[in-house]
Amino acid sequence: MAAEAGLWQKARDGDTTAADQLARQTYRKVFAWLFKLSGDAELAADLTQETYRKAWSALGGFRGGCAITSWLCRIAYTTFLNHIRRPRALVPLAEEHEQAIPDPGESPEDSLLAAIEGARLRRAVRALPEPLGFAVAARYWAGLPTREIAALQEVSPVTIRKRLRKALARLAAALEDEV
């Protein structure tokens, strides 16, 4: 974290090499979290780019109260929520893309079941109130430690643990009701 702190301070002061190194060190984690939230690699890549654009413009406001990766994950989560709340126009699928080549790996049925389960879980997490949804996504999808989540939310680690217990109970009930 000390090396990370030095990098963000240099990046904040305009050092593009430090900014590039910081992005390389944190990109995978931010992308992976957005992929888990969205279930779509292309969307996750787009949202990751948007996250870094927002982060670089707000870097001067980062106080260093938590790891920069945690701060980036919070920006990524907000970027994702803003994306799913935006109205979108539906675009019809082009004829040349209607026929897909089957994947020789996992069966279509297994892929479909895994996608359905992943979508059910993402929907259930998104349906949680924001503090609970963020706590679950940050802890289990981004792998952030409880103390980092607490610093981001400006609450105690005990509060985060309580939010996680409450969120997991709600998720279990929601997923049970959906079956």
N, C-alpha and C positions, 0 to 999 in steps of 0.2 A: 504494500500500500504506500510505503514511503517513496518508492520509485515512481509509482503511478501519480502520486501527489506532485512530485517534481516535474513530471511530464505535463500534467494539466496546467501547472503554473507557467511553464515555458510556452505551452500552446496558447494560453490566455494572453501572454505577452507578444504573440505573433510569430512564434517559432514554428514554421510549417513542418519541419522535420519531426519535431516533438509531437505535433498534431497527427502526423501520418503514423508515427510509431504507436501512439495511443489508440488510434483507430484500428491498426493491425492487431493490437493486443486485446481489444474488446469486441471486435466485430462479430466473431463467431458466437459469442454468448448472446449478444443482442439479437442476431439473426435467428439463432436456435429458439430463443424465447418467443420471438414474433412468429416463427414457424409453428410452434406449439399452440400459440393463441389462434392463429388463422387456419392452420392445416393446409396452406398453399405456399409453395416455395417461391413462386413469382411475386405474390403479394408480400411475402415476408421480406424479400429482397428490396422491393420498392419502399416498404415501410421502414426498413433499416436505413436506407439512404435518406429518407425524410427525417428519421430520428437524428441522424448525424448532422443534417443540415440545421435542424432546430437546436441541437446541442452546441454546435460551434457558434451559432449566433447568441446563445445564452451562456456561453462559457464564463464570461465575466461575472455572472451571478452565482456561480457554483462556489459555495462556501467551504467545501471540503469536510463537512460533517459526517460523510459516509464515503464509501469507496466510489470512485467515478463510475465503475460498472453498474453499481446500484442506481446511481443518478441517471445513467443512460437507460437502464431498464425502466425506470419510472417515466422518462420521456417517451420511450418506446410504447409503454402501456397506454399512455394518454394519446399518442399518435394512432395506435390501433383502435381505441375507443372512438376517436374522432372519425376514423375511416368507416367503421361499421355504422355510425350514426348518419353518415352522408347519404342522401338519396342518389341512386344510380339508375341510369337507363339500361335496359336489357338490349343486348346486341345478338341478333340471330347467328347461329353457328354456320360458317361457310360450308358449302356442299363438299368441298375437297377434304374437310376435316371430319365429316360424318363417319367415314369408315376408318376405324383405328386398328392398328396392327396389335394383335393380342400379345401380352407379355408372357414369355415362357416360364416366368417364375411362379409366384403365388397365384392360386386360382382366382378367377374373377369373384367368386362367391366369398372367398376369404378376404380378399381386398375390400369388397363391398361391406362386409361385416365390420372389419377394422375401421373403415372410414365412417360408418354409421356410429359406431361406439365413440370414436374420436369426436365426431360432430355433436353427439349427445352430450358428452362431457364439456366440450367448449360452450355449447348453448347453456348448460346448467351453470357453469362458472360465470358466464356473461350475465345471467339472470340474477346473480347475487348482488346485493347492494355493493356499491363501489369499494368501501373499505375492506369488505370481506373478499370480494373478487380479486382485488389487488393483492391481498395477503396470500391467497391461494396461488395465484399465478406467479407471484414473486418467489414464494417459498418452494413450490413444487415444480414449476416450469422453468424458472430462471435459476433456481438453486441458491437463492440469496439466503444468507444466515438471518435468523430472527432479529438479531441486533441491528443489522443493516436495514431491514424492512422497518423496524421501529424508528430508526433515525430518519428514514425517508418520510414516514408518516407523522413524525414528531410526537410519538407516543412511547410508552415503555415497552420493553420486550414482553412483559407479562400481558399487556393489552393485545399484542400481536398473537401470542399463544392462545388467548381467549377467543380472538377473532378466528383463528384457524380452527379451533375446536367447534365453534358455532358454524363456521362455513362448511366444514366437513360433515357435520350433522345435517345441515340443510341440503348439501349435495347428495348425501345418501338417500334422504327422503325424496328429493326431486327425481333422482334416477330410479328409485324403487317405484315411484308413482308412474313413471313413463313406461315401465315394462308391461 
